[in-house]
Amino acid sequence: MDTRLLKQFLVLSETLHFGRASEACHISSSALSRSIKQLEESLGVCLFERDNRTVRLTHEGVTFQRYAREALSQWDMVRNALLKEAQELQGELSMYCSVTASYSFLHNILRRFRSSYPKIEIKLHTGAPEPAIQRVLKGDEDIAIAARPDTLPNTLAFKSTGLSPLLFIAPTDDPVIAPQFAGDIDSVNWSQVPMILPEKDLARNRVDRWFSNKALKPTIYAQVAGNEAIVSMVSLGFGVGVVPKIVLENSPLSNTVQVLPVTPTLPAFDVGVCVLKKKLKNPLIEAFWAQL
């Protein structure tokens, strides 16, 4: 089967940019444009609205995007089931994780997996940790490394790979912030401490509950997407931040901040691998899951 058009359509539907999509597909922009036109003529509908500046999915394009993802998933499942019988799995898995997770948790997992299944190609996408689970739920990725949410969606399978405590960190030598934590931590007036916090999601929810349980309202200096940026801002003396221990351990700025012994401690992140339960029938994902 020739699944080329479906794959090219999906890349463009995700990037909404002909230049980036054609580069990812290793073809020219004009060739990609011809492919999309061929697909639209075959379907009899317009899949994209495009002008000189923007590319957008039409309503029909959104519907076809769901079909294309499911069709490719089913094709990969059938194809790899046949290959499994021949004991030679091949194909590709898309995966998402934060940069920190890519060289900590993921490194050893991929090394083992690669030695067992050298013909399976891994397409790794990295970014902020917050959207990891949603990307799996939406079908944008096969697998993601993420912190387990307080409530795990019923459609999601999750396998833990380790715990990472959530830490309060402060600059070590800032003349304004550092002296506030030179004495008894219990005497700190937290309502006056400038906080650098994640914008949303799990870590933010746990910090908000921590302040709420103390009947305090935090003074928020900045709300940041990305834990690495929080470490950077804290090291520069902008305030106190909250980050997972694994991020701090792998940060080049770890020696410029101090961990604060706050009580009560925040619940640790349960970091693991997640995948849609229905995709566990895919032999490639089944093989990856078995390696964990």
PAZAPA-4460 file (N, C-alpha, C; in steps of 0.05 Angstrom, whole numbers, plus 32768, in hexadecimal, padded with zeros to 4 digits):
% residues 292
    n_x    n_y    n_z   ca_x   ca_y   ca_z    c_x    c_y    c_z   seq   type   mol
   8011   7FE8   8000   8000   8000   8000   8011   8019   8000     1      M     A
   8009   802E   7FF2   8017   8047   7FF1   8009   805A   8005     2      D     A
   8016   805E   801C   800A   806F   8031   8018   808B   8030     3      T     A
   8027   8090   801B   8036   80A9   8019   8024   80C2   801C     4      R     A
   800E   80C3   800D   7FFD   80DA   800D   7FF1   80E0   8029     5      L     A
   7FE9   80CA   8037   7FDD   80CD   8051   7FF3   80D9   8065     6      L     A
   800B   80CE   8063   8020   80D8   8074   8027   80F5   806F     7      K     A
   8028   80FC   8055   802E   8118   804F   8018   812B   8058     8      Q     A
   7FFF   8122   8055   7FE8   8132   805E   7FEA   8136   807C     9      F     A
   7FF0   8121   808C   7FF2   8123   80A9   8008   8136   80B2    10      L     A
   801F   8135   80A5   8035   8147   80AC   802C   8164   80A7    11      V     A
   8020   8169   8091   8017   8184   808B   8001   818D   809E    12      L     A
   7FEF   817B   80A5   7FD9   8181   80B8   7FE3   8188   80D4    13      S     A
   7FFA   817D   80DB   8006   8183   80F5   8017   819B   80F5    14      E     A
   8026   81A0   80DF   8038   81B7   80DE   802A   81D0   80D4    15      T     A
   8016   81CC   80C2   8008   81E2   80B5   801C   81F6   80A8    16      L     A
   8030   81EA   809C   8045   81FA   808F   8052   81E9   8079    17      H     A
   804F   81F1   8060   8058   81E1   804A   8076   81DD   804A    18      F     A
   8085   81F2   8052   80A2   81F0   8053   80AB   81DB   8067    19      G     A
   80A1   81DD   8080   80AA   81CA   8095   80A0   81AE   808E    20      R     A
   8087   81AC   8084   807C   8191   807D   808C   8184   8067    21      A     A
   8092   8193   8052   80A1   8187   803C   80BD   817F   8045    22      S     A
   80C9   818E   8057   80E4   8186   8061   80E2   816D   8071    23      E     A
   80CC   816A   8082   80C9   8152   8092   80C3   813A   8080    24      A     A
   80B6   813E   8069   80B0   8128   8056   80C6   8123   8042    25      C     A
   80DB   8134   8043   80F1   8131   8030   80E9   8134   8013    26      H     A
   80D7   8147   800E   80CF   814E   7FF3   80CE   816C   7FF0    27      I     A
   80CB   8176   7FD8   80C9   8193   7FD4   80AD   819D   7FDB    28      S     A
   80AB   81B7   7FE0   8091   81C3   7FE6   807D   81BF   7FCF    29      S     A
   8087   81C1   7FB7   8076   81BF   7FA0   806C   81A2   7F9D    30      S     A
   807D   818E   7FA3   8075   8172   7FA2   8060   816D   7FB8    31      A     A
   8063   8178   7FD0   804F   8175   7FE5   8035   8182   7FDD    32      L     A
   8036   8199   7FD0   801E   81A7   7FC8   800F   8196   7FB3    33      S     A
   801E   8189   7FA1   8011   8177   7F8D   8004   815F   7F9A    34      R     A
   8011   8154   7FAF   8006   813D   7FBD   7FEC   8144   7FCA    35      S     A
   7FEB   815C   7FD8   7FD3   8164   7FE5   7FBD   816A   7FD1    36      I     A
   7FC4   8176   7FBB   7FB0   817B   7FA6   7FA5   8160   7F9B    37      K     A
   7FB6   814D   7F97   7FAD   8133   7F8E   7F9A   8126   7FA2    38      Q     A
   7FA0   8128   7FBB   7F8F   811D   7FD0   7F74   812B   7FD1    39      L     A
   7F75   8145   7FCF   7F5C   8155   7FCF   7F4A   814E   7FB7    40      E     A
   7F57   814B   7F9F   7F48   8144   7F87   7F3C   8128   7F8A    41      E     A
   7F4B   8116   7F96   7F41   80FB   7F9A   7F29   80FA   7FAD    42      S     A
   7F2A   810B   7FC2   7F14   810C   7FD6   7EFD   811E   7FCD    43      L     A
   7F03   8131   7FBC   7EEE   8143   7FB3   7EE8   8159   7FC6    44      G     A
   7EFA   815E   7FDA   7EF6   8174   7FED   7F11   8182   7FF1    45      V     A
   7F0F   819A   7FFD   7F27   81AA   8003   7F2F   81A3   8020    46      C     A
   7F48   819A   8023   7F51   8193   803E   7F5F   81AA   804D    47      L     A
   7F6A   81BD   803E   7F78   81D3   804A   7F6E   81ED   803E    48      F     A
   7F6D   8202   804F   7F69   821D   8046   7F85   822A   8047    49      E     A
   7F8E   8235   8031   7FA9   8240   8031   7FAB   8259   8021    50      R     A
   7FBB   826C   802B   7FC1   8284   801C   7FDF   8288   801E    51      D     A
   7FE8   82A0   8019   8005   82A5   8018   8013   82A3   8033    52      N     A
   8002   82A4   8049   800E   82A5   8064   8006   828E   8075    53      R     A
   7FEF   8283   8072   7FE5   826F   8085   7FDA   8256   8077    54      T     A
   7FDB   8240   8086   7FCF   8227   807D   7FBD   821D   8094    55      V     A
   7FA4   8217   808E   7F91   820E   80A3   7F82   81F6   8098    56      R     A
   7F7C   81E4   80AB   7F6B   81CD   80A4   7F4E   81D6   80A1    57      L     A
   7F40   81CC   808C   7F24   81D1   808A   7F15   81BD   809C    58      T     A
   7EFB   81C0   809E   7EEB   81AC   80AE   7EEF   8190   80A3    59      H     A
   7EEE   818E   8088   7EF3   8174   807B   7F0F   816A   8081    60      E     A
   7F22   817D   8082   7F3E   8175   8088   7F41   8169   80A4    61      G     A
   7F33   8175   80B7   7F34   816A   80D3   7F28   814E   80D4    62      V     A
   7F12   814A   80C5   7F06   812F   80C4   7F19   811B   80B7    63      T     A
   7F25   8124   80A1   7F37   8112   8093   7F51   810D   80A3    64      F     A
   7F59   8120   80B3   7F71   811C   80C4   7F6C   8105   80D8    65      Q     A
   7F54   8103   80E3   7F4D   80ED   80F5   7F4E   80D2   80E6    66      R     A
   7F43   80D2   80CE   7F43   80BA   80BE   7F60   80B2   80B7    67      Y     A
   7F70   80C5   80AF   7F8B   80BF   80A6   7F9C   80B2   80BD    68      A     A
   7F99   80BE   80D5   7FA7   80B3   80EC   7F9E   8096   80F1    69      R     A
   7F84   8091   80F1   7F7A   8077   80F7   7F81   8063   80E1    70      E     A
   7F80   806C   80C8   7F86   805A   80B2   7FA4   8052   80B3    71      A     A
   7FB6   8065   80B8   7FD2   805E   80BA   7FD8   804C   80D2    72      L     A
   7FCA   8052   80E8   7FCD   8041   8100   7FC5   8024   80FA    73      S     A
   7FAE   8021   80ED   7FA4   8006   80E7   7FB6   7FF8   80D3    74      Q     A
   7FC0   8007   80BF   7FD2   7FFB   80AC   7FEC   7FF2   80B9    75      W     A
   7FF7   8003   80CA   800F   7FFB   80D9   800B   7FE2   80EA    76      D     A
   7FF3   7FE1   80F6   7FED   7FCA   8108   7FEC   7FB0   80F8    77      M     A
   7FDE   7FB1   80E1   7FDC   7F99   80D0   7FF7   7F91   80C5    78      V     A
   8005   7FA5   80BB   801F   7FA0   80AF   8033   7F94   80C3    79      R     A
   8033   7F9F   80DB   8046   7F96   80EE   803E   7F7C   80FB    80      N     A
   8024   7F76   80FB   801B   7F5C   8105   8026   7F46   80F2    81      A     A
   8026   7F4C   80D8   8031   7F39   80C5   804F   7F37   80C8    82      L     A
   805C   7F4E   80CD   8079   7F4D   80D1   8081   7F3F   80EA    83      L     A
   806F   7F41   80FF   8075   7F34   8118   8075   7F16   8114    84      K     A
   8063   7F0C   8104   8063   7EEF   80FE   807D   7EE7   80F1    85      E     A
   8089   7EF9   80E2   80A3   7EF4   80D6   80BA   7EFB   80E9    86      A     A
   80B3   7F04   8101   80C6   7F0C   8116   80D9   7F22   810C    87      Q     A
   80CF   7F35   80FD   80DF   7F4B   80F4   80CF   7F65   80F4    88      E     A
   80CC   7F71   810B   80BC   7F8A   810E   80CB   7FA1   8101    89      L     A
   80BD   7FB1   80F2   80C8   7FC9   80E6   80B1   7FDD   80E2    90      Q     A
   80B9   7FF6   80E0   80A6   800C   80DE   80AF   8023   80EF    91      G     A
   809D   8035   80F8   80A5   804C   8107   8092   8051   811E    92      E     A
   809D   805C   8134   808E   8064   814B   8093   8082   8150    93      L     A
   807F   8091   8155   8082   80AD   815C   8081   80B0   817A    94      S     A
   8092   80C1   8184   8095   80C3   81A1   809A   80E0   81A9    95      M     A
   808F   80E8   81C1   8092   8103   81CA   809B   8103   81E7    96      Y     A
   80AE   8115   81EE   80B6   8119   8209   80C4   8134   820C    97      C     A
   80C9   813C   8225   80D9   8154   8229   80F6   814F   8222    98      S     A
   8105   8164   821F   8122   8162   8219   8130   8153   8230    99      V     A
   8129   8159   8249   8135   814C   8260   8130   812E   825F   100      T     A
   8116   8127   825A   810F   810B   825A   811D   80FC   8243   101      A     A
   8124   810A   822E   8130   80FC   8217   814C   80F2   821D   102      S     A
   815B   80FF   822F   8175   80F5   8235   8177   80EA   8251   103      Y     A
   8160   80E6   825E   8161   80D9   8278   8151   80BF   8277   104      S     A
   8137   80C1   827A   8126   80A9   8279   8128   809A   825E   105      F     A
   8126   80AA   8248   8123   809E   822E   813D   8090   8224   106      L     A
   8154   809A   822B   816D   8091   8220   8170   8073   8223   107      H     A
   816E   8069   823B   8172   804C   8240   815C   803B   8233   108      N     A
   8143   8046   8233   812D   8037   8227   8132   8033   8209   109      I     A
   813A   8048   81FB   813F   8047   81DE   8157   8036   81D7   110      L     A
   816B   8037   81E8   8183   8026   81E3   817C   8009   81E3   111      R     A
   816C   8000   81F7   8164   7FE4   81F8   8152   7FDD   81E0   112      R     A
   813F   7FEF   81DB   812B   7FEA   81C6   8139   7FE8   81AB   113      F     A
   814C   7FFA   81A6   815A   7FFB   818C   816A   7FE2   8187   114      R     A
   8176   7FD7   819C   8185   7FBF   8198   8174   7FA7   8192   115      S     A
   815B   7FA7   819C   8149   7F91   8197   813A   7F93   817D   116      S     A
   8134   7FAC   8175   8124   7FB1   815D   8131   7FC6   814C   117      Y     A
   8147   7FC0   813F   8156   7FD4   8130   8147   7FDF   8117   118      P     A
   8132   7FD2   810E   8124   7FDB   80F6   810C   7FED   80FC   119      K     A
   8107   7FF2   8116   80F1   8004   811E   80FD   8020   8121   120      I     A
   80F2   8033   8111   80FC   804E   8111   80ED   805E   8127   121      E     A
   80FC   806D   8137   80F0   807E   814C   80F0   809B   8142   122      I     A
   80D8   80A7   8141   80D5   80C3   813B   80D1   80D2   8155   123      K     A
   80E5   80DF   815F   80E4   80EC   8179   80DF   810A   8177   124      L     A
   80CB   8113   8185   80C5   8130   8186   80C8   8139   81A3   125      H     A
   80D5   814F   81A8   80D9   8159   81C3   80CC   8175   81C6   126      T     A
   80C6   817C   81DE   80BA   8196   81E4   80B4   8198   8202   127      G     A
   80A3   81AB   8209   809A   81AE   8224   808B   8195   822E   128      A     A
   808E   818D   8247   8081   8174   8250   8063   8175   8252   129      P     A
   8057   818D   8255   803A   818F   825A   8029   8182   8245   130      E     A
   802E   8185   822A   801C   817A   8216   8020   815D   8210   131      P     A
   8032   814F   821E   8039   8133   8216   8021   8121   8215   132      A     A
   8011   8120   822B   7FFB   810E   822C   7FE6   8115   8217   133      I     A
   7FE1   812F   8213   7FCD   8137   8200   7FD5   812F   81E3   134      Q     A
   7FEE   8130   81DE   7FF8   8128   81C3   7FF2   810A   81BE   135      R     A
   7FF4   80FA   81D2   7FED   80DD   81CF   7FCF   80DA   81CD   136      V     A
   7FC0   80E8   81DD   7FA3   80E5   81DC   7F98   80EE   81C1   137      L     A
   7FA4   8103   81B5   7F9A   810D   819B   7FA4   80FD   8184   138      K     A
   7FB7   80EA   8189   7FC1   80D9   8173   7FD8   80E6   8165   139      G     A
   7FE3   80FC   816F   7FFA   8108   8162   8014   80F8   8166   140      D     A
   8015   80E9   817C   802C   80D8   8183   8023   80BC   818B   141      E     A
   8034   80A8   8186   802D   808D   818F   8033   808A   81AD   142      D     A
   8049   8096   81B6   8053   8092   81D1   805D   80AD   81DC   143      I     A
   805A   80B1   81F6   8066   80C9   8203   8071   80C1   821E   144      A     A
   8086   80D0   8226   808F   80CE   8241   8084   80E6   8250   145      I     A
   8076   80E2   8266   8068   80F7   8274   8065   80F0   8291   146      A     A
   805F   8105   82A1   8058   8100   82BD   803B   80F7   82BE   147      A     A
   8035   80E3   82CE   801A   80D8   82D1   8008   80EE   82DD   148      R     A
   7FF2   80F4   82D0   7FDF   8108   82DB   7FD1   80FD   82F3   149      P     A
   7FC5   810F   8303   7FB6   8106   831A   7F9F   80F4   8313   150      D     A
   7F93   80F9   82FC   7F7E   80E7   82F1   7F86   80DE   82D5   151      T     A
   7F8C   80C4   82D3   7F95   80BA   82B9   7F7D   80B4   82A7   152      L     A
   7F7C   80BE   828E   7F66   80B9   827C   7F62   809B   8278   153      P     A
   7F49   8091   8276   7F43   8075   8274   7F4F   8068   825A   154      N     A
   7F53   8079   8246   7F5D   806E   822C   7F7B   806B   822C   155      T     A
   7F88   8073   8241   7FA5   8074   8241   7FB1   805E   8253   156      L     A
   7FC6   8052   8248   7FD6   803F   8258   7FF0   804D   8261   157      A     A
   7FF8   8049   827A   800F   8057   8285   8021   8043   8293   158      F     A
   803B   8044   828E   804E   8033   829C   8064   8044   82A8   159      K     A
   8067   8043   82C2   8079   8054   82D1   8096   804C   82CC   160      S     A
   80A8   8060   82C9   80C5   805B   82C6   80D4   8066   82DD   161      T     A
   80C8   8077   82EE   80D6   8082   8305   80C8   809A   8311   162      G     A
   80D0   80A1   8329   80C5   80B9   8337   80D9   80D0   8336   163      L     A
   80CE   80E8   8334   80DF   8100   8335   80D2   8114   8348   164      S     A
   80DE   8119   8360   80D2   812C   8372   80CF   8148   8366   165      P     A
   80BB   8157   836F   80B8   8173   8368   80C6   8184   837D   166      L     A
   80D8   8195   8375   80E9   81A4   8387   80E4   81C2   8385   167      L     A
   80E5   81CF   839C   80E7   81ED   839D   8104   81F4   839B   168      F     A
   810B   8206   8389   8127   820E   8385   8129   822D   8387   169      I     A
   8140   8236   8392   8145   8253   8394   8162   8258   838C   170      A     A
   8168   8271   8384   8184   8277   837C   8196   8275   8394   171      P     A
   81B0   826E   838F   81C2   826A   83A6   81CF   8284   83AF   172      T     A
   81D3   8297   839D   81E2   82AF   83A6   81D5   82C9   839F   173      D     A
   81BB   82C9   8399   81AD   82E2   8393   81AA   82F2   83AD   174      D     A
   81B1   830C   83AD   81B1   831C   83C5   8195   8321   83D1   175      P     A
   8180   831E   83C1   8165   8323   83CA   8157   8309   83D2   176      V     A
   8158   82F5   83C0   8149   82DC   83C5   8157   82C9   83D8   177      I     A
   8171   82C5   83D4   8180   82B1   83E4   817E   82B6   8403   178      A     A
   8181   82CF   840C   8180   82D3   842A   8166   82CB   8436   179      P     A
   8150   82CB   8427   8136   82C4   8433   8135   82A7   843C   180      Q     A
   8148   8296   8431   8148   827A   8438   8161   8272   8447   181      F     A
   816F   8286   8453   8187   8280   8462   8181   8274   847D   182      A     A
   8169   827A   8488   8162   8270   84A2   814E   825A   84A2   183      G     A
   813C   825B   84B4   8127   8246   84B7   8113   8248   84A0   184      D     A
   8111   8232   8491   80FF   8232   8479   80E2   8237   8482   185      I     A
   80DB   822E   849A   80BF   8230   84A3   80B7   824D   84A9   186      D     A
   80CB   825F   84AC   80C5   827B   84B2   80C2   828C   8499   187      S     A
   80C6   8280   8482   80C4   828F   8469   80A8   8298   8464   188      V     A
   80A4   82B1   845C   808A   82BC   8455   8086   82B7   8437   189      N     A
   807A   82A0   8430   8078   8297   8415   8066   82A9   8404   190      W     A
   8054   82B8   8410   8043   82CA   8400   8052   82E1   83F4   191      S     A
   806B   82E6   83FE   807B   82FC   83F4   8092   82F2   83E2   192      Q     A
   8094   82D8   83DE   80AA   82CD   83CE   80A1   82CD   83B1   193      V     A
   80B1   82D9   839F   80AA   82D8   8382   80AD   82BC   8378   194      P     A
   8098   82B2   836C   8098   8296   8362   8099   8295   8344   195      M     A
   80A9   8282   8339   80AA   827C   831D   809F   8261   8319   196      I     A
   8087   8260   830D   8077   8247   830D   8071   823E   82F1   197      L     A
   806B   8223   82EE   8062   821A   82D4   8047   8227   82CD   198      P     A
   8042   822A   82B3   8029   8238   82AB   8011   8228   82B3   199      E     A
   8012   820D   82B1   7FFA   81FD   82B5   8002   81E0   82BA   200      K     A
   7FED   81CF   82BC   7FF0   81B2   82BE   7FF9   81A9   82D9   201      D     A
   8006   8191   82DA   8009   8182   82F2   8019   8191   8307   202      L     A
   8031   819A   8300   8042   81A8   8314   8034   81C1   831F   203      A     A
   8027   81D0   830D   801A   81E8   8316   8003   81E1   8329   204      R     A
   7FF4   81CC   8323   7FDE   81C5   8335   7FE8   81BD   8350   205      N     A
   7FFF   81B0   8352   8009   81A7   836C   8014   81BF   837C   206      R     A
   8021   81D2   836E   802A   81EA   837C   8013   81FA   8386   207      V     A
   7FFE   81FD   8375   7FE6   820D   837E   7FDA   8200   8396   208      D     A
   7FD8   81E5   8397   7FCC   81D8   83AF   7FDE   81DC   83C7   209      R     A
   7FF9   81DC   83C3   800B   81E1   83D9   8006   81FC   83E6   210      W     A
   8004   8211   83D6   7FFE   822B   83E0   7FE2   822D   83ED   211      F     A
   7FCF   8220   83E0   7FB4   8221   83EA   7FB2   8213   8406   212      S     A
   7FC0   81FD   8409   7FC0   81EF   8423   7FCD   8200   8439   213      N     A
   7FDE   8212   8432   7FEA   8225   8445   7FDA   823F   8448   214      K     A
   7FC4   8240   843A   7FB2   8258   843A   7FC2   8270   8431   215      A     A
   7FD3   826D   841C   7FE3   8282   8412   7FDD   8287   83F4   216      L     A
   7FE1   829F   83EB   7FDF   82A5   83CF   7FFB   82AC   83C5   217      K     A
   8005   829D   83B1   8021   82A1   83A8   8024   82BC   8399   218      P     A
   803B   82C7   839B   8042   82DF   838B   8050   82D4   8372   219      T     A
   8043   82D4   835C   804E   82C8   8343   805D   82DC   8333   220      I     A
   8078   82D8   8331   8089   82E9   8321   8086   82E2   8303   221      Y     A
   8085   82C8   82FD   8084   82BF   82E1   8077   82A4   82E0   222      A     A
   8069   829F   82CA   805D   8285   82C4   806B   827B   82AA   223      Q     A
   8078   8264   82AC   808A   825B   8297   8082   8240   828B   224      V     A
   8085   823E   8271   8082   8224   8264   809D   8217   8260   225      A     A
   80A2   8200   826D   80BC   81F3   826B   80CC   81F5   8285   226      G     A
   80D2   81DE   8291   80E0   81DE   82AB   80FC   81E9   82A9   227      N     A
   810A   81E4   8292   8126   81EE   8290   8127   820C   8292   228      E     A
   8112   821A   8288   8111   8237   828A   810D   8240   82A6   229      A     A
   80FF   8230   82B6   80FB   8238   82D2   8115   8237   82E1   230      I     A
   8126   8222   82DD   8140   8221   82E9   8151   8239   82E2   231      V     A
   8150   8241   82C8   815F   8257   82BF   8157   8271   82CD   232      S     A
   813D   8276   82CF   8133   828F   82DB   813A   828F   82F9   233      M     A
   8138   8278   8306   813F   8278   8323   815C   827D   8326   234      V     A
   816D   8272   8316   818A   8276   8318   8192   8293   8315   235      S     A
   8182   82A2   8306   8187   82BF   8301   817C   82D0   8318   236      L     A
   816E   82C4   832B   8165   82D3   8342   8149   82DF   8340   237      G     A
   8139   82D6   832C   811E   82E1   8329   810A   82D7   833D   238      F     A
   8110   82C1   834B   80FD   82B7   835E   8102   829A   8365   239      G     A
   80EE   828D   8372   80EF   8271   8379   80DE   8261   8366   240      V     A
   80E9   824A   835D   80DA   823A   834A   80D4   821E   8354   241      G     A
   80C5   820F   8345   80BE   81F3   834B   80C3   81E3   8332   242      V     A
   80D5   81CF   8334   80DC   81BE   831D   80DF   81A1   8326   243      V     A
   80DB   818E   8314   80E1   8172   831A   80FF   816E   831F   244      P     A
   8106   815C   8331   8122   8157   8338   8133   814F   8320   245      K     A
   8127   813F   830E   8136   8136   82F6   813E   814D   82E5   246      I     A
   812E   8162   82E4   8136   817A   82D4   814D   8188   82E1   247      V     A
   814C   818B   82FB   8162   8199   8309   817C   8189   8307   248      L     A
   817B   816F   830A   8193   815E   8308   81A1   8160   82ED   249      E     A
   8191   8165   82D8   819C   8165   82BD   81A1   8182   82B3   250      N     A
   819D   8195   82C4   81A0   81B1   82BC   81BD   81BA   82BF   251      S     A
   81C8   81C9   82AC   81E3   81D4   82AF   81E4   81EA   82C4   252      P     A
   81CD   81F3   82CE   81CC   8208   82E2   81C6   81FE   82FE   253      L     A
   81C7   81E3   8301   81C0   81D8   831B   81D1   81E2   8332   254      S     A
   81EA   81EA   832D   81FB   81F3   8343   81F6   8211   834A   255      N     A
   81E3   821E   833C   81DD   823A   8341   81C3   823D   8351   256      T     A
   81B7   8226   8358   819E   8227   8367   81A0   8214   837F   257      V     A
   818E   8218   8392   818D   8207   83AA   8171   81FC   83AD   258      Q     A
   8170   81E3   83B6   8156   81D6   83BB   814D   81DE   83D7   259      V     A
   8134   81E7   83D9   8129   81F0   83F3   811B   81D9   8401   260      L     A
   8120   81D5   841A   8114   81BF   8429   80F8   81C6   8433   261      P     A
   80E6   81CC   8421   80CB   81D4   8429   80BB   81BD   8433   262      V     A
   80A7   81C3   8444   8094   81AF   844E   8078   81BB   844B   263      T     A
   8065   81AA   8445   8069   818E   843C   8075   818D   8420   264      P     A
   8081   8177   8419   808D   8174   83FF   8076   8171   83EA   265      T     A
   807C   8178   83D2   8069   8174   83BC   8069   8157   83B3   266      L     A
   8052   814C   83AA   8052   8130   83A0   8065   812E   8388   267      P     A
   8073   8118   8387   8087   8114   8371   8079   810E   8357   268      A     A
   8086   8114   8341   807D   810C   8326   8081   80EE   8322   269      F     A
   806D   80E0   8319   8070   80C5   8311   8074   80C5   82F3   270      D     A
   808D   80C3   82EA   8094   80C6   82CE   8093   80AA   82C0   271      V     A
   8086   80A9   82A9   8084   808F   829C   807D   8093   827F   272      G     A
   8077   807C   8272   8070   807B   8256   8052   8077   8253   273      V     A
   8045   8086   8241   8028   8083   823D   8022   807F   8220   274      C     A
   800D   8070   821B   8004   8069   8200   7FE6   8064   8201   275      V     A
   7FD8   8068   81EB   7FBC   8061   81EA   7FB9   8042   81ED   276      L     A
   7FA6   803A   81FD   7FA3   801D   8202   7F9D   800E   81E8   277      K     A
   7F8E   801A   81D6   7F87   800C   81BD   7F9F   8008   81AC   278      K     A
   7FB4   8019   81AF   7FCC   8016   819F   7FDF   8001   81A9   279      K     A
   7FD9   7FF6   81C1   7FEA   7FE0   81CB   7FE8   7FC7   81BA   280      L     A
   7FD4   7FC6   81A9   7FD1   7FB0   8196   7FE4   7FB2   817F   281      K     A
   7FEF   7FC9   817B   8003   7FCD   8166   801C   7FBF   816D   282      N     A
   8026   7FAC   815D   803E   7F9D   8164   8057   7FAE   816B   283      P     A
   805A   7FC5   815E   8071   7FD6   8163   806F   7FE1   817F   284      L     A
   8057   7FEC   8186   8053   7FF7   81A1   8053   7FE1   81B6   285      I     A
   8048   7FCA   81AF   8049   7FB4   81C1   8066   7FAC   81C8   286      E     A
   8077   7FAC   81B4   8093   7FA5   81B8   80A1   7FBA   81C9   287      A     A
   809B   7FD3   81C4   80A7   7FE9   81D5   809D   7FE7   81F1   288      F     A
   8083   7FE2   81F5   8078   7FE1   8210   8084   7FCA   8220   289      W     A
   808A   7FB4   8212   8095   7F9C   8220   80B2   7FA1   8229   290      A     A
   80C0   7FB5   821C   80DB   7FBA   8223   80DE   7FCB   823D   291      Q     A
   80C8   7FD7   8246   80C9   7FEA   825C   80CD   7FDB   8276   292      L     A
***
